[in-house]
Amino acid sequence: MTLYARFAAHVGDALDALVAAGELPTDLDRRNVTVEPPRDITHGDLATNAAMVLAKPARTNPRQLAEKIVAHLSALPSVTAAEVAGPGFINLRLSDDTWRDELRAVAAAGADYGRSSVGESVSVNVEYVSANPTGPMHMGHCRGAVVGDSLANLLAFAGHRVIREYVINDAGSQVDVLARSAHIRYREALGEDVGAIPEGLYPGDYLVPVGQALAAEFGDRYVSAPEVDWLILFRTRAVDAMMALIKADLALLGIHHDVFASEAALQAAGKPEEAEAWLRARDLIYDGVLEAPKGETPDDWEPVELPLFRSTRFGDDQDRPIRKSNGSWTYFGADMAYHFQKAQSADQLIDIWGADHAGTVKRIQAAVAALTEGKTRFDVKLVQMVRLLRAGEPVKMSKRAGNFVTLADVVREVGKDVVRFTMLTRRADAQMDFDFAKVVEASKDNPVFYVQYAHARVASLHRRAAEAGISAEGADLSRLDTEELALVKLAAQFPRVVETAAAAREPHRIAFYLFDLAAEFHAAWNVGNDRPDRRYLIADDHAVTAARLSLAAGIGQIIRNGLSIMGVEAVSEMH
């Protein structure tokens, strides 16, 4: 049990004792009780809001309750001072040995330090990327891919059972366009001069190999054949080829999904009809006419009776059609059925969507609430687009024009780890610039470099210590003073950061924390430039060096653990 979890348990024990003594009721909801670092480090090492949270439901004064809790916490051997602050906050100061013990805990747990069971094996389906299978991955898909994959890693590290899912949008008009584009490349592969690709089709060269494969398989059988004879076949072959490209591109980022769900297969299996029947049985779908669009009514609008989902019952601003006037499924109707299917195999659902889909969030949240009777937690995380910059100028992207920047090209240029880390240096819902020069810049202004440099420094320190015949084995950690233990206090926050980041579904918090930890380590290291006695390697003082090697090793371990959640490999040397 890590330090914050241990002290949360101590606070729980104190509250249990007060309940047993009849000084607190037995049915208090303690879920909002926290143990965390105080906002001002001069106030102590840990703070708890227990008295502030519980006083009102317990019908008591928060300061008086805090005093009773402090009486229990003060008796702990690891607590040197427990004080009530303000209206009822409790601040704790811990002994130096407590922090030394936590450094030992880091070494003992190794790659598992910070791993949590707070997820209680609750299954979470994280659906991310789900790009239309009409071409290779471009940088417009990259951020959502990294956020989704890192979130899946984070939830697994926090104790959840995670399902990584990609839905293949292979039932819409865009895949018919893909099939027609492939047919042109097929004719081209057979020697026909096809000229310029017609407007509205996909002109990218990535379809040339698809056309060649079709030509090799079918010869000229479908050159002059009517579209009805080849559309479904070419669509299937082209989608398969595009998905192979997409999977290869994602693999360059270290991303591998557990499930690839086909929208076409979903519809063929009658899942939308199942969802509609389930909702109709509960009077959540009715046949009605939508109101005319607000503002000027389009000339082609006519009042048509459609099956409508009662989305307004669940917070949406209007009811939503699940079928079109021709009887085919609306995008919402198909998406609703897809989420119905996902909810049957997972306790919680998370969708990673581009910010351009913000307008559809309420309706799908309404659908999931209805289909799961409010029992399934469902989060939609919106991810803003990334603006690519080269030499300070924006790089334009257009899949239809065929001149987009592929994810593969970017990964090959700057590396997987740089791409993944950079995508987590801002909140997912904040705008981001990806400057090709800055993301590889060797400076403290580049978080990717700064964190990796901290780990490389630790690795270099251990190599130089080994050359000097000094090992951290059996180190006397009492040689670490209060100034050095301040770094351990920040390191010990890692398990808590993991749990809070997982609860908030925000993997960028790991990147932010690692940057802060690296900054503190670099600052402590740089003190040795002016004060030789503060250097991590002192050749004629093996005892102090061994203790500082242990400290550096602990920092390195936490950086590795955090980077692993982000899907980034820690480097031992900087080139």
N, C-alpha and C positions, 0 to 999 in steps of 0.2 A: 504494500500500500504506500503510495507516494505521499509527500508531506501534506499537501492541501487536502487530500482525501482523508488522511489520518486526523487532521485537526477538524475537519467537518464531522468526523465520527466523535471526536472529543466534545464538540459542541452538542451533538446529538445525545451523548451520554449525560451531559449536564442537564439538558432539557428532560431526559428520562427521569433523572433524579428528582427534578422539581415536580414532575407529574406524580411520581411515587410518593412524594411528600405532601401531595395535595395542593401544591402552590400553583400548578398549571392544570388546565383541563386536559383530558385524555385525547380529545378529538381534534387537536390543532393541526392545521395544514402547514407542514414545514417545507413545502416544495420551493418557496421563495427565499429560504434561509441560505445565505452564501458565506463562504470564507474566501477572502481574496486579499490581494495586496492593498494597503491603504493608498489613497490617492497621493498623499504627501508622505514620502519615506521617513520623514522625521517623526511621524506619529507611531512608528513601530514596524514590525515585520508582517503581521497579518491583521485583518480586520473582519469582524462579523456583524451582520445586521440583524441577528437573531431577535434581539429585544425589540428593535424597531418594527419588525415584521409581525411579531407575535403578540405584542402588548395589547393592541386594539381588540383582536378576537378573544384574547384572554381576559379582557376588561381589567387591565392593570396599567400602571404607569411605566413607560418604557425605561426610564432611568432606574427605577426600583427593580424592575426585572433584570436589567443589565447588571446591576450590583449582585444579584443572586447568581447569575451565570458566571460572573467574574470570580465569585467565591469558589466555585468548582474548578474553573480553569487555572486559577492561581496555584492550585495544589499540584499541578502537573510538573514533573521534574524538568521538562524541557522549556517551561515558561519562566522567564526571569521577571516579567512584569505584565500585569493585566489591568487595563484602565478603562473607565467609562468616559467617553468623549461626547460633547454636545448633548443632544436630546436623548441619547441612548446607544450610540455606536460603541463597540468594544474593540479596543486595540491591544494587540499582544506583541510582546518582545520575546524572542526565542534565544536560547543559549547558543554560543558559537558551535558547541559540539553537535547541536541539532542539525546545523547546516553541514558540518563535516560528515555526519551520518548520511545526509541526503546525497552528498557527492559519492559516498560509497554505494548508495542505492543505485545511482546512475551506472556505475561500473558493473554492479552485479546484474542489473537488468539488461544492460547493453542495448541491442536493437529493439527490445521490448519496453524500454523506459518511455513512459507516456501512454503506452497502450492501455485502453480502458475497457471495462465491461459495462459502461453506462448504457450502451445500446441494447443490452440484454438479449442479443440475438434476434431482435426485431428485424424482419426482412424489409428492405427498402429497394424499390425498383427505381433506378436512376436512368432516365432516357435522355440521351444527348447525341449531338451531331445530327443524325437523321436527315442529312442533306439529300435533296432529290438526286436519284441515280442517273443524272444526265451528263456527267463529266467528272473529271478528277477533282479532288479537294482543292479549294482555293483559300486564300488567307481570310476570306469572309467567314469561313467555317471554323477557323483555328481556335479562336478564343473560347467559343462554346465547347469545343472538343476538350480543351485543356481544363476548363472550369469543371465540366462534368466528370472527367476522369479523375481529377484531383479530389473532387467532392466524394466520389465513390471510394477512393483510397482512404480519405479521412474518415468516412462513416465506418468502413471496415476496421480501421485502426481503433475506432471508438467502440467497437463491439457489435456493430450491426452485421446482419447477413445481407450482402449487397448483390443485386442483380443489375448488370450493366446491359442496357438495351438500346437497340437502334431500330427504328421503324423505317422500312423501305417504302417510300411513296411511289409505288409502282402501279397505281390504279387511276391516275389522273391523266389529263390531256397532255401533260408535259412528256410522258413516256411515249405517247403516240407521235409527238413531234420528234422525239429521239429516234423512233423506228424509221420515220420518213427520212431523217438526216442520215441514218445508217444505210438506207436503201440507195441514196445518192452515192455514198462512198463505196457501196457494193458495185454499182454500175461503173464507177471510176476504176475500181480494182480490175474490172474486166476489160478495160481499155477505152471506155467511153470518155469523151471530153465533156465533162459536166459543167464546165464554166464556173461562174460565181455561184456560191451557195445561195439559194433563194432567201429572201427576207423572211424572218420568222422561224427558220430552221437553225440548227446548231452548226456553225462553220468550223469549229475547232479541229485541228489535226489529230486530236486524240481519237477521233472516230475512224481514221484511216485504217488502223489495224483491224478494227471491227469489220469494216467493209471487206478487207482482204480475207479475213477468216470466213466470212459468209460466202465469198466468191469461191474459196477453196472447198467449202462444204457442199455448195449447191450449184456451182457452175452458173450457167446463164438461165436457169429455170425460172427465175423471178424477175428478169430484166423487164419484160413487157407484160408481165402478169398483172391483173387488176389488184388494187391495194388489199382488197378483202382476202386475197389468197396468201399474202405474206405479212400483213401488219402485225398480227399476234406473234408469229414466229420471230420476226425481226425484233419486235419489242422485247421478247423474252431473252433473245441472244444478246441484244444491246445492253439491257439492264444487268444481265449477269456479268458482262464484260466491264461495265461501269462500276459495279459493286466490287469486282476484283481489284480495279484501280483504286477505289476508295479505301478498301481494306489495306492495301499496300501502303497508301499514303498515311493512313492512321498508324500503321505499324512503325513508320519512321518516327512518329511521336511517342511510340511506346504504348499505343492505345489498342486494346483488344476487347471487343464486346462479348458478352456471354450469349446474348439472344439477338437474332436478326428477324424481326417480325415483318412479314409481307402484308401490305394493305390489300393487295389483290387476293391473297389467300384468305385474309380475314373476311372479305366480302363474299368470296366463293363459299366459305363455310357457314354463311348465314348469320354471322355475329351481329351485324347491325339490326337484322330482324329480331334477334333474341333480345337485344337491348331495348328496341322499340316495344316489344311485347311486354317486357318486364315493367317498363315505365307506364304503358297504357293500363296495365293491371292495377296500378297505383294512382291512376288519374293524373299522371304527370305529363302525358301527351294527349293532345286533343286536335281535332281538325278545325282549322280556323283560317281567317284571312288577315294577313298583316296589314297594318296601317300603311298608308302611302308614305314614301320617303319624305322627310322634312325638307322644306324649301320648295324649289320648283320641281314639279312632278315630271319625270322623264316621259317622253312620248310613247315609249314602248311598255310602260308600266300598266299592268291590269290586275284587278283584284282576283287572285286565284286562291282557292282553298288548298291549304297545305297542312301536313301534320306538323304541329308546333309543340316544342318542349316548353314546359312552364318554368322557364329560366328565371322569371321575375320572383318566383317563390324563394329563390336562393340568392338574391342580391343583385341579379342582372337588371339592366334597364329596360329590356323587352324580351318577350318570348322569342324562341329561335326555331326556324324551320329545319327539319332533319332530312327532308327530301325536296328535290326540285319539282317544278311543274311537270316534267317529263317522267317522273317517278324515280330517277336516279338519286343517289345519296348526295346531300350537300357535304362539303368538307367537314362541317361541324358534326353532321350525322355519323360519318365514318370515324371521325376522331373520338366521338363519344363512345362508340362501340369498342374502339381500340382501348380506351381507358377502362372500360368495363371488363375487358379481358385481362388487362394488367392487374387490376385490383383483385382478381380471383386468385392470384398467385403471390401477392405481396401485401404486407401490412401497411406500408406507406409508399407513396408515389412522389417522385420529383421529376419535373420536366425542365430541361435547360433550353430556353428559346431565345432567338434573336429579339432585340428590342422592337423590331418592326412588327412583331406579333402581339404587342401589348394590348391592342384593342380586343383580342379574343380571349384574354385571360379570364375575365369574369364568367363568360359563358361556359368554358370548360370546367372551371371550378364549380359552377352550379351543377353541371352534369355529374361530376364525380361525387359531389355531396348527395345528389339524388340517388345515384346508382349504388352507393355504398351506405346509404342511410346515415351519412355523417360519421361513419366509424373509421374511415380511412383518412389519415393525414395526407394532404396533397399540397405540395409547394410548386410554384412556377418561378424559376429564377431567370430573370431577363438579363441578357448579355448585350451590351452595347457593341457596335461595330468598331473595328480597329482601322485607324487611318495609317496607311503605309507611307513612310517618307524616305526619300533617297536624295542626298545632297540638299536637304531642306525642302524639296519639292514633293507634293503628293504623287503617289503612284496610282494611276487609274486602273480600275478592274471592271471587266464586263465579260461574263461567261458567254453571252450570245455573240459578242464580237470576236470571241476566241482569243483575246489578248490578255486574259487575266493572269495574275501572279499566283502560281500554284504553291500549295503548302510544301510540296516536295522540294521545289526550288529554294524556298526560304530556309527549310531545315538543312539542306545541303550547304547553304551559304554560311549560316551562323551557328548551326548545331541544334540538336533536339533540346538540350538542357537550357540553352539561352532562350529559345522560343517558349518553352513551358514556364520557366521562371518569370519571364517578362509578362506573360499573360496574367500572372497573379500578383503583379505589383500595384494593381489598382482594384478597387471594388468592381465586381462584374457589371454593375449597372452604371458605371462612370465611363465617360469617353476616354479613349486611349490612343496615343500615337505610338507607332512602332517605327523608330528611326534606325535604319540599318547600321548607321555609324555608332549611335549612342549605345545600342544594346551590347556591343562588343568592346566598349570603351573601358580601359583599365583605370577606373577612378572610383572614389567613394560615392559619387553621384549615380553610379550604376549599381543597383542592388544585387544584380546577378554576380557581378565581379566581386563586390564587397563581401558577400556571404561565402562565396567559393574561396576567396583569398583567406578568410579566417580559417577555413578547414585546411587549406594548403599550408598555412602557417603552423597549425598544430602538427600536421604530418611532418613538416620540415624540422620542427623542434624535436620530435621524437627520433628522427634520423640522426640529427646532430648529437643528441644526448647518447644514443647508442654508440656512436663513434667515440664519444668521450668516456664510454664505459659506465654510464649512469642509467639506471632503470627506475621506473615508478613502482616496481614490485615492493610491497611491504612499506610503502611510504608512510611517514609519520605526519598525518594531516594536522596535528597540533601546530606544525610550523606555518600553517596558513593563518594569516592575521585577519583582523576585521575588514581591512580594505580589500583583501583578496576574496573573503567570503561574501562580499557584496555581489560578486559575479555569480557565486553559487545561488544566491537568492533569486537572481533573475533566471538562472538556468532551471531552478526548481519550479518555475511557473509553467514550464512546457506541458506537463500533463493537464493542467487546468486550461491552458490555451486550446489544447486538443479537444477537450470536452465542450468548451463554450463555442468553439468554431463549428464543431459537429452539430450542436444544438441549433445554432443559427444558420446552418447550411452555408457557411462562408469560408471556403478554403484559403482565400487571400489572407486571412488572419495568421496563418502559419508563415507565409512569406513576410508579413509585417513583423512578426515576432522574431524570426530569424535575423532580419536586418538589425533589429534593436540589440539582439544578443551579440551579433558580430561586431556592431559598433562599440559595445562595452568591452568586448575582448580586445579589439584593436586599440582602444583607448588605454586599457591596462597595459598592453604590450608596449605601447609607445612611451609610457612613463619611463621604461628602462633605457630609452635613448639618452635621457638626462641624468638618470639615477641608476648606476650600475647595480646597486643592491636590490633593485626591483626587477631585474631581468629574470626571465624564466629559466635561463641556463646560466648557472654560475659554476664554472669548472672546479673551483676549490671548495665548494659547499654542496656536497652530494645530497645532504638531508633536505635542504631547502629546495634544491632543484627537483628532487624526487616528488616532493609535495606539490610543486607547481606543475610538474609533468602530469600528475593525477588531475589537477584542476583543468589543465588544457585538454586532457583526454576526455574529461566529462563534457566540456564545451563541444569538442569535436563530435562526440557521440550524439549529442542532442541535435547538432546541425545535420548530421547524417540522417537521423530519424525524421527530422522535419522535411529535409529534401526528399526523402523516400516517399513521404505522403504526397509531395508535389510532383512525384514522378521524375525527379532530377537526381542524377548521380553526383555524389560528392567527389571533387578532384583532390588529388594529393600533391599535384604540382601545377603551377601556372606557367603557361608558355606565351 
